[in-house]
């Protein structure tokens, strides 16, 4: 029997993860990426067990673990004093509970490993400089039309083309993007530049009025990752590569703990990135008879729960299972959406709620929140415990 050919638009983390899962499930794939070269922007990425199950299955779990840091704990602190308000264990406890580690890595390292994995399974399967204009489908297949005048035919289309997805817009219509009021600073600082024993291998969320910051180690503990989300009345570009003056970032965190000042002071003043954060609702209709979407195209997630990439990786694994188990394509795509919609929507909503928590105006409200809640138990129960390779599909 001829293998069904699946066309994937987008060679980011979600598209590559889906490609690997589909190849291992026995499908043929072709990936089309609009960029002129493969690569990943950004810096730190967090991969809890729910994502690591898939990376282990794809054969790159040990490789990315070797380039990662396994944080000892997830820590919530006050912005000015550094007092720890709450913490829950990661590292050994996370591994014991969920049978996969919690890793913090550089996005580029993960992207490189996923690219190598896909090209090893199917050489020459990624085409660059391919910007999709639109697609057409019929009873016989789906055809993609690119702005270079070329077109290609396959059996199934997967849109892994991000928050500005062409495929999502054609399936579901334009999704409104609403500025959250936040912009996120992103910098990294080499360990060798920092004071000795500057910070343990933990993941810290620093909470303060109108803003918060996140600090953790990546690249085997040789690089400190800093993300600072600040409320800014005027939206700038929704771009990972937009640079802004260091002096503006410094003023944004005036009065914050000395550790935050140290990180900012030691940053490369010419490499201070800031992107505007936009909220998009979870798409209600993901699929046609032969086309579907995954990752940010379906459920763009703000960076307040560290699960955006994990959800895209989960999507690819569940989609591959649905297509393998159900021969009729439209039924398989419906099964996929049914099993992903509620979970991804909960992640989006929980992330949005964290934004409010992290920016509370006074300590009393922060203390009251954590006094009534076991954050670690909550995440372990519903978030990290999910295994996209074994969860029962309904």
C-alpha positions as CSV (number, residue, x, y, z in Angstrom):
1,X,0.0,0.0,0.0
2,X,1.3,3.5,-0.9
3,X,2.3,5.6,2.0
4,X,0.1,8.7,2.6
5,X,2.1,11.8,1.9
6,X,1.8,14.5,4.5
7,X,2.8,18.0,3.7
8,X,4.0,20.1,6.7
9,X,4.3,23.9,6.4
10,X,6.7,25.2,9.0
11,X,10.0,23.8,10.2
12,X,9.9,25.0,13.8
13,X,9.9,22.9,16.9
14,X,6.3,21.8,16.3
15,X,6.6,21.0,12.6
16,X,9.8,19.0,13.1
17,X,8.4,17.1,16.1
18,X,5.3,16.2,14.1
19,X,7.5,15.1,11.1
20,X,9.6,12.8,13.3
21,X,6.5,11.2,14.9
22,X,4.8,10.7,11.4
23,X,8.0,9.2,9.9
24,X,8.3,6.8,12.8
25,X,4.6,5.9,12.3
26,X,5.2,4.9,8.7
27,X,4.1,8.0,6.8
28,X,5.9,10.0,4.1
29,X,6.4,13.7,4.8
30,X,7.6,16.8,3.1
31,X,8.4,20.0,5.0
32,X,8.2,23.5,3.6
33,X,9.8,26.4,5.4
34,X,9.6,30.1,4.3
35,X,13.0,31.1,5.9
36,X,16.1,30.9,3.7
37,X,17.9,28.8,6.3
38,X,17.1,26.6,9.2
39,X,17.6,27.9,12.7
40,X,15.8,29.0,15.8
41,X,15.8,32.4,17.4
42,X,15.3,33.0,21.1
43,X,17.2,31.5,24.0
44,X,15.9,29.4,26.8
45,X,13.2,26.8,26.5
46,X,11.7,24.5,29.2
47,X,10.8,20.9,28.5
48,X,8.9,19.1,31.3
49,X,8.2,15.4,31.2
50,X,5.1,15.7,29.0
51,X,7.3,17.0,26.1
52,X,10.3,14.9,27.0
53,X,8.3,11.7,26.5
54,X,8.1,12.6,22.8
55,X,11.7,13.7,22.5
56,X,12.8,10.4,24.1
57,X,10.6,8.5,21.6
58,X,12.2,10.4,18.7
59,X,15.7,9.4,20.0
60,X,17.0,12.8,21.0
61,X,16.1,12.8,24.7
62,X,19.6,11.9,25.9
63,X,21.2,14.3,23.5
64,X,19.2,17.3,24.6
65,X,19.5,16.3,28.2
66,X,23.3,16.4,27.8
67,X,23.0,20.0,26.7
68,X,20.4,21.0,29.3
69,X,20.1,21.8,33.0
70,X,17.8,19.9,35.2
71,X,16.6,22.5,37.8
72,X,16.3,21.4,41.4
73,X,13.2,23.4,42.0
74,X,10.6,25.9,40.6
75,X,10.8,28.9,42.9
76,X,8.5,31.9,43.3
77,X,10.1,35.0,44.9
78,X,9.3,38.6,45.7
79,X,10.9,41.1,43.2
80,X,12.6,43.3,45.7
81,X,13.7,41.2,48.6
82,X,14.1,37.9,46.8
83,X,12.1,36.1,49.5
84,X,10.9,32.7,48.4
85,X,7.1,32.6,48.7
86,X,6.7,29.1,47.3
87,X,8.7,26.3,45.7
88,X,8.2,22.8,44.4
89,X,10.8,20.2,43.6
90,X,11.8,19.3,40.1
91,X,14.9,17.3,39.1
92,X,14.9,13.9,40.8
93,X,11.3,14.2,42.0
94,X,10.0,15.2,38.6
95,X,11.8,12.2,37.0
96,X,10.5,9.8,39.6
97,X,6.9,11.0,39.3
98,X,6.7,11.2,35.5
99,X,9.4,8.9,34.2
100,X,11.0,11.7,32.2
101,X,13.2,14.6,33.2
102,X,12.5,18.4,33.4
103,X,15.1,20.1,31.1
104,X,16.0,23.7,30.4
105,X,17.9,24.2,27.2
106,X,18.7,26.6,24.4
107,X,16.0,26.6,21.7
108,X,18.6,26.4,19.0
109,X,20.1,23.2,20.5
110,X,16.7,21.5,20.5
111,X,15.9,22.8,17.0
112,X,19.3,21.5,15.7
113,X,18.7,18.0,17.1
114,X,15.1,17.8,15.7
115,X,16.4,18.9,12.3
116,X,19.1,16.2,12.3
117,X,16.6,13.6,13.4
118,X,14.2,14.3,10.6
119,X,16.9,14.5,8.0
120,X,18.3,11.2,9.2
121,X,14.9,9.6,8.9
122,X,14.3,11.1,5.5
123,X,17.1,13.0,3.8
124,X,16.2,16.1,1.7
125,X,12.8,16.3,3.2
126,X,12.9,20.0,4.1
127,X,12.6,22.7,1.4
128,X,13.5,26.3,2.2
129,X,12.4,29.6,0.8
130,X,8.9,28.2,0.4
131,X,6.3,30.8,1.4
132,X,2.7,29.4,1.2
133,X,0.0,31.6,-0.5
134,X,-2.9,29.2,-0.1
135,X,-4.0,25.6,-0.5
136,X,-6.8,23.7,-2.3
137,X,-8.2,20.3,-1.5
138,X,-10.4,17.7,-3.2
139,X,-11.4,14.1,-2.7
140,X,-8.1,13.1,-4.2
141,X,-5.7,15.2,-2.1
142,X,-4.5,18.7,-1.2
143,X,-2.4,21.1,-3.3
144,X,-0.2,23.9,-1.9
145,X,0.6,27.0,-3.9
146,X,3.7,29.0,-3.1
147,X,4.6,32.5,-4.0
148,X,7.5,31.4,-6.2
149,X,4.9,30.0,-8.6
150,X,5.4,26.3,-7.7
151,X,2.8,23.9,-6.3
152,X,2.9,20.5,-4.7
153,X,0.3,17.7,-4.1
154,X,-0.1,15.5,-1.1
155,X,-2.7,13.6,0.9
156,X,-2.8,15.6,4.1
157,X,-1.7,19.1,5.1
158,X,-0.4,20.2,8.5
159,X,-0.1,23.8,9.3
160,X,2.8,24.3,11.8
161,X,3.2,27.9,10.6
162,X,3.0,29.8,13.8
163,X,0.9,32.6,15.2
164,X,0.4,34.2,11.8
165,X,-0.6,31.0,10.2
166,X,-1.8,31.1,6.6
167,X,-3.4,27.7,6.9
168,X,-5.3,28.5,10.1
169,X,-6.7,31.6,8.5
170,X,-7.9,29.6,5.5
171,X,-9.5,26.9,7.7
172,X,-11.0,29.1,10.4
173,X,-10.8,32.7,9.3
174,X,-8.7,35.4,10.8
175,X,-8.0,35.1,14.5
176,X,-8.0,38.4,16.3
177,X,-4.7,39.3,18.0
178,X,-5.1,41.5,21.1
179,X,-2.1,43.2,22.7
180,X,-1.7,41.9,26.2
181,X,-0.1,45.1,27.5
182,X,3.1,43.2,28.1
183,X,6.4,43.1,26.3
184,X,9.1,40.6,27.1
185,X,12.8,41.4,27.4
186,X,15.2,38.5,26.5
187,X,18.9,38.5,27.4
188,X,21.5,35.9,28.2
189,X,24.7,36.2,30.3
190,X,27.6,33.8,30.3
191,X,28.3,32.1,33.7
192,X,31.9,33.2,33.5
193,X,30.8,36.9,33.6
194,X,28.7,36.4,36.7
195,X,30.0,36.3,40.3
196,X,31.1,32.9,41.6
197,X,28.2,30.8,42.9
198,X,25.8,33.4,41.6
199,X,22.7,31.2,41.4
200,X,21.8,27.6,42.1
201,X,20.3,25.4,39.4
202,X,16.8,26.5,40.0
203,X,14.0,28.1,38.0
204,X,13.1,31.4,39.6
205,X,10.0,33.6,38.9
206,X,10.5,37.1,40.4
207,X,7.1,38.7,41.0
208,X,6.5,42.4,41.2
209,X,3.9,45.1,40.5
210,X,3.3,45.4,36.8
211,X,6.1,43.1,35.7
212,X,7.9,39.8,36.5
213,X,11.2,38.2,35.6
214,X,12.3,34.6,35.0
215,X,15.9,33.4,35.5
216,X,17.3,29.9,34.8
217,X,20.4,28.2,33.5
218,X,20.8,26.7,30.0
219,X,23.5,25.1,27.9
220,X,24.7,22.8,30.6
221,X,24.8,25.6,33.1
222,X,27.2,27.8,31.1
223,X,24.6,30.5,30.2
224,X,22.0,32.3,32.3
225,X,18.7,33.0,30.6
226,X,16.7,36.1,31.6
227,X,13.2,36.9,30.5
228,X,11.5,40.1,31.9
229,X,7.8,40.7,31.1
230,X,6.9,44.4,31.6
231,X,3.7,46.2,31.2
232,X,4.1,48.7,28.3
233,X,1.3,50.9,27.1
234,X,2.4,51.0,23.5
235,X,2.8,47.8,21.5
236,X,6.0,47.3,19.5
237,X,6.7,44.6,16.9
238,X,5.6,41.0,17.6
239,X,9.1,39.9,16.8
240,X,11.7,37.8,18.5
241,X,14.5,39.6,16.9
242,X,13.6,43.3,17.6
243,X,16.3,45.0,19.7
244,X,15.7,47.8,22.2
245,X,18.0,50.1,24.2
246,X,19.6,48.5,27.3
247,X,18.9,51.6,29.2
248,X,15.2,51.1,28.8
249,X,15.4,47.6,30.2
250,X,17.5,48.8,33.1
251,X,15.0,51.5,34.0
252,X,12.1,49.0,33.8
253,X,13.6,47.0,36.7
254,X,14.7,49.9,38.9
255,X,14.3,48.9,42.6
256,X,14.4,45.2,41.9
257,X,16.7,42.7,43.8
258,X,20.4,43.0,43.4
259,X,20.6,39.7,41.5
260,X,18.3,41.1,38.8
261,X,20.5,44.2,38.7
262,X,23.6,42.1,38.3
263,X,22.2,40.1,35.4
264,X,21.0,43.3,33.6
265,X,24.3,45.1,34.2
266,X,26.3,42.2,32.7
267,X,24.2,41.8,29.6
268,X,25.6,42.6,26.2
269,X,24.1,46.1,25.7
270,X,23.8,45.5,22.0
271,X,21.9,42.3,22.4
272,X,18.8,43.3,24.3
273,X,15.7,41.9,22.6
274,X,12.1,42.7,23.4
275,X,8.9,41.4,21.7
276,X,5.3,42.5,22.2
277,X,3.0,39.8,23.5
278,X,-0.4,39.3,21.8
279,X,-3.3,37.2,23.0
280,X,-5.1,35.0,20.5
281,X,-8.1,32.7,21.4
282,X,-7.7,29.0,20.9
283,X,-9.1,28.2,17.5
284,X,-12.4,26.2,17.7
285,X,-12.2,24.6,14.2
286,X,-8.7,23.2,13.5
287,X,-9.4,21.1,10.5
288,X,-11.0,20.5,7.1
289,X,-11.2,17.0,5.5
290,X,-7.5,17.0,4.7
291,X,-5.9,19.9,6.5
292,X,-5.2,20.7,10.2
293,X,-3.0,22.9,12.3
294,X,-0.9,22.5,15.4
295,X,1.1,24.5,17.9
296,X,0.8,28.3,17.9
297,X,-1.3,28.2,14.8
298,X,-4.1,26.5,16.8
299,X,-3.4,27.7,20.4
300,X,-0.9,30.5,20.7
301,X,0.3,30.4,24.3
302,X,1.8,33.3,26.3
303,X,5.1,32.6,28.1
304,X,3.7,32.5,31.6
305,X,3.6,28.7,32.1
306,X,6.6,27.6,30.0
307,X,4.4,25.2,28.0
308,X,4.0,26.7,24.5
309,X,6.6,24.5,22.8
310,X,5.6,21.5,24.9
311,X,2.0,21.8,23.6
312,X,3.3,21.9,20.0
313,X,5.4,18.8,20.6
314,X,2.5,17.0,22.2
315,X,0.3,17.9,19.2
316,X,2.6,16.2,16.8
317,X,2.7,13.0,18.8
318,X,-1.1,12.8,19.2
319,X,-1.7,13.7,15.6
320,X,0.6,10.9,14.4
321,X,-1.2,8.4,16.6
322,X,-4.7,9.5,15.3
323,X,-3.6,9.3,11.6
324,X,-2.0,5.9,12.2
325,X,-5.0,4.4,14.1
326,X,-7.8,5.9,12.0
327,X,-7.6,5.3,8.2
328,X,-10.3,7.8,7.2
329,X,-8.4,11.2,7.3
330,X,-11.3,13.5,8.3
331,X,-12.2,11.2,11.2
332,X,-8.6,11.1,12.3
333,X,-8.3,14.9,12.2
334,X,-11.5,15.2,14.2
335,X,-10.1,12.7,16.8
336,X,-6.9,14.7,17.0
337,X,-8.8,18.0,17.7
338,X,-11.1,16.3,20.3
339,X,-8.1,15.1,22.2
340,X,-6.1,18.3,22.1
341,X,-8.7,21.2,22.3
342,X,-9.5,21.0,26.1
343,X,-6.0,20.5,27.2
344,X,-4.4,23.2,25.1
345,X,-7.2,25.6,26.0
346,X,-6.6,25.0,29.7
347,X,-2.8,25.6,29.2
348,X,-3.6,28.9,27.4
349,X,-6.0,30.0,30.2
350,X,-3.7,29.0,33.0
351,X,-0.9,30.9,31.4
352,X,-3.1,34.0,31.1
353,X,-4.0,33.6,34.8
354,X,-0.3,33.4,35.7
355,X,0.2,36.8,34.1
356,X,-2.2,38.3,36.6
357,X,-0.6,36.5,39.5
358,X,3.0,37.4,38.7
359,X,2.0,41.1,38.4
360,X,0.0,41.5,41.6
361,X,0.4,45.0,43.2
362,X,1.1,43.9,46.8
363,X,2.7,41.1,48.8
364,X,-0.4,40.4,50.7
365,X,-2.2,39.2,47.6
366,X,0.7,37.1,46.5
367,X,1.0,35.5,49.9
368,X,-2.8,34.8,50.0
369,X,-2.7,33.1,46.7
370,X,0.1,30.7,47.6
371,X,-1.2,30.1,51.1
372,X,-4.3,28.5,49.6
373,X,-2.7,26.5,46.8
374,X,-0.1,23.8,46.2
375,X,1.2,24.9,42.9
376,X,3.6,21.9,42.5
377,X,0.9,19.3,43.2
378,X,-1.5,21.0,40.8
379,X,1.0,21.0,37.9
380,X,2.1,17.4,38.6
381,X,-1.5,16.2,38.7
382,X,-2.7,17.6,35.3
383,X,0.1,19.2,33.4
384,X,3.4,17.3,33.8
385,X,1.7,13.9,34.2
386,X,0.3,13.8,30.7
387,X,2.0,11.4,28.2
388,X,1.0,12.1,24.6
389,X,2.3,8.7,23.6
390,X,0.0,6.7,25.9
391,X,-3.0,8.8,26.8
392,X,-6.2,7.2,25.8
393,X,-7.7,8.8,22.8
394,X,-11.5,9.4,22.9
